[in-house]
Each structure stands twice: as structure tokens, then as C-alpha cells.
């Protein structure tokens, strides 16, 4: 996607307050799929879906350091983010702080994104499944001899 494609002037990213509570967070587990409530600060990435540009939204608190780094590569100045100028000073300050520190503030992370003690086993199980699957792919298959 070129810099002029996508919605708005942000070159692929937009920051705004949610206009409704229809969008589901596309952030990491365990928050992925939870609804972003109307009025919550959210960050969107322009994606192409069936020939149309649309946004994939995530809670501001679900913006990972890697995503933030990608945003900074595209926009060295936080003021260049689409929607930034429309936010009040308090939200702008949150975003500027995250921009400088390389991560969102802990208090901005929604409860739905916080892993509980039960969630850690789930991640470990997922990692084990991935390792087992990659071992299967790496090991050459032996052909059975036909009688």
C-alpha cells in the first residue's frame, strides 16, 4: 500500500475515540475479540479486505511495543498520526508519552488484556503445540513399503 492509499491522511494508522461499540479488538490474546466500548481510545490499521480498505481496531492499551515501533517508522512525529489533532489534550499526552517511551502506560491496558493466573497455562500449551507441529514439519516422512 502506498502512502496515499487508505483512509485519512495517516498513511495506514488512525487514532480516535470509538464511535460505537461494534468493533472488536484485534490486539493480542486474551483481549483479542473483545468489544471496544464507545468513547474508548482506539488505534486502527488500514487493511485491504475484499478489495476495500477498512480498519482493524485495537484498544489503545493493546498497542504492543512492536506496533508502536512500526507506527513510529511510518510517522516519526506523533502529530502526523491521522486523528491525533482531533483528540483532547489528555489523550494526546498519553499518546506522546507512549511515543517517547516505546510502550503504552500500564494504566491504559484494559482489564480484558490482562492475563490471569489461569491464562499462563493456555499460552504454554499453545507454545507446546506449535513446537510439536514444527518438529513434525521438519522431520522427513518415511514411506511405507508396499507388500
Number of C-alpha atoms within 10 A of each C-alpha: 10 7 10 11 13 20 17 14 15 23 21 24 25 23 25 19 19 18 14 12 12 12 20 17 25 21 22 13 16 16 22 16 15 18 18 25 18 14 12 15 19 23 25 21 22 21 17 13 9 7 7 9 15 16 18 18 24 26 30 25 20 26 23 15 15 11 15 17 16 13 21 17 10 16 16 13 12 18 14 17 21 21 17 19 14 12 14 9 11 9 16 17 12 14 20 17 15 17 19 11 12 16 19 22 14 8 8 14 16 14 12 17 18 13 13 11 8 8 12 10 11 12 14 11 11 11 12 12 12 12 12 12 11 11 11 11 10 9 8 8 8 6 6 6 5 4 3
